[in-house]
Amino acid sequence: MKQSKLFAETKKQVPKDAKTISHELLVRGDFIDQLTVGVYSFLPLGWRVHRKIEQIIREGMNAIGGQEVFLPVLAPRNIWEETNRWKTMDPPLFKLRDRHQKDLSLGPTHEEVITDLTRKRIKSYKDLPIYLYQIQDKFRNEMRSSGGLLRVREFIMKDLYSFHVSENDLKKYYEKVKGAYIKIFQQCGLKVVPVEAESGAIGGILSHEFALIAKSGEDKILTCSKCDYAANVNKVGRIKICPNCKAKLVFSHGIESGHTFNLGTKYSEAMGAYFTDKDGRKKPIVMGCYGIGLGRLMAAIVEVYNDKNGIIWPKEVAPFDAHLLQIGNNKNTKEIAGKVYSTLQKKQIEVLYDDRKESAGVKFADADLIGIPLRIVISEKTLKNESVEFKKREEKKVKLVKIKDILKYV
């Protein structure tokens, strides 16, 4: 991609309402643009990152048997009334009425929709277990939206729902999902802590949030200094001693980057989703629910990977693999930069080529702000040595590499 054609315009000014570093840098780098409170457009740079996160999550879900579906955003009032959530959902549902005077909602979550779908198809224990997931738009009628992508009103979420014959079978899969989540976050460059949490409006027997320890996090987290116990303060209160090993608990702030729920039979009983067991008895399907917000995960990555100059994307989620900077506009520099760009493209290396007629200072500042992992500079100075300049975004040192050897280093 030639940067002169890229639909992006970096900014020096910090957004007035930015309270987190991710909000500031994603706006300044033109990854996102605010349409209204809590509602953002993803621009080409931001969407490339978003799609890479999406693919990591998709591969993680497929690896544990997930089958991808895509469910409607609009849901009729009657299925929300089956679970008594039409009036009690918190935050309240976004509600609308169509021209036929039928009440509908914009989905903040999809328990009712997925339960309605499966009760039509699951009849016997032979149909279970089944694991269905989607990556889809959600709408939360939040009282306040802040922190850029960390708390929004419209966002894309991955929902996985699992359906089981027994609580024991659900528990086994629940642990498998927790393992898959930790792996997904690791691939995105994050170390998260599974934390006992409140189930909130989703409900159920048990839930865990996957907390990224960060000062900007809204959640208050307690972690044990010796064992793996961790809990949200809202769940257990401000206790000071670990209930497992009696060691001291450490207080910190965390960003909720994912959530898992043991739903039990809450929705299946309310909506009549039953199966027949081996002995011919009718039983409610046991369910689990597991979510990751993609935009929030993107923001969480930036909260961890940044410096005073901008974002430092982990290579797995970076918008491009390399950022090629052409410094100077003389014929030879342009010609060599163009050839290097073509060579990288032919090798299917995702490269952003800064061919703009801007000063070196502007190009270097934008490269640091955007945060692509590898910067390659071609200038009159480097070409005197038949070389290009290599620099990793997180490092200060610069390395000269012969043009003929570029592919060995990229």
Stockholm file with secondary structure:
# STOCKHOLM 1.0

chainA/1-410         MKQSKLFAETKKQVPKDAKTISHELLVRGDFIDQLTVGVYSFLPLGWRVHRKIEQIIREGMNAIGGQEVFLPVLAPRNIWEETNRWKTMDPPLFKLRDRHQKDLSLGPTHEEVITDLTRKRIKSYKDLPIYLYQIQDKFRNEMRSSGGLLRVREFIMKDLYSFHVSENDLKKYYEKVKGAYIKIFQQCGLKVVPVEAESGAIGGILSHEFALIAKSGEDKILTCSKCDYAANVNKVGRIKICPNCKAKLVFSHGIESGHTFNLGTKYSEAMGAYFTDKDGRKKPIVMGCYGIGLGRLMAAIVEVYNDKNGIIWPKEVAPFDAHLLQIGNNKNTKEIAGKVYSTLQKKQIEVLYDDRKESAGVKFADADLIGIPLRIVISEKTLKNESVEFKKREEKKVKLVKIKDILKYV
#=GR chainA/1-410 SS CBTTTSSCCCCSSCCTTCCSHHHHHHHHTTSEEEEETTEEEECHHHHHHHHHHHHHHHHHHHHTTCEECCCCSEEEHHHHHHTTCTTTCSSCCEEEECTTCCEEEECSCCHHHHHHHHHTTCCBGGGCCEEEEEEEEEECCCSCCCTGGGSCSEEEEEEEEEEESSHHHHHHHHHHHHHHHHHHHHHTTCCCEEEECCCTTTCCSEEEEEEEECTTCSEEEEEESSSSCEEEHHHHCSCCBCTTTCCBEEEEEEEEEEEEEEEETHHHHHHTCEEECTTSCEEECEEEEEEEEHHHHHHHHHHHSEETTEECCCTTTCSCSEEEEECSCCHHHHHHHHHHHHHHHHTTCCEEEECCSCCHHHHHHHHHHHTCSEEEEECHHHHTTTEEEEEETTCCCCEEEEGGGHHHHC
#=GC SS_cons         CBTTTSSCCCCSSCCTTCCSHHHHHHHHTTSEEEEETTEEEECHHHHHHHHHHHHHHHHHHHHTTCEECCCCSEEEHHHHHHTTCTTTCSSCCEEEECTTCCEEEECSCCHHHHHHHHHTTCCBGGGCCEEEEEEEEEECCCSCCCTGGGSCSEEEEEEEEEEESSHHHHHHHHHHHHHHHHHHHHHTTCCCEEEECCCTTTCCSEEEEEEEECTTCSEEEEEESSSSCEEEHHHHCSCCBCTTTCCBEEEEEEEEEEEEEEEETHHHHHHTCEEECTTSCEEECEEEEEEEEHHHHHHHHHHHSEETTEECCCTTTCSCSEEEEECSCCHHHHHHHHHHHHHHHHTTCCEEEECCSCCHHHHHHHHHHHTCSEEEEECHHHHTTTEEEEEETTCCCCEEEEGGGHHHHC
//
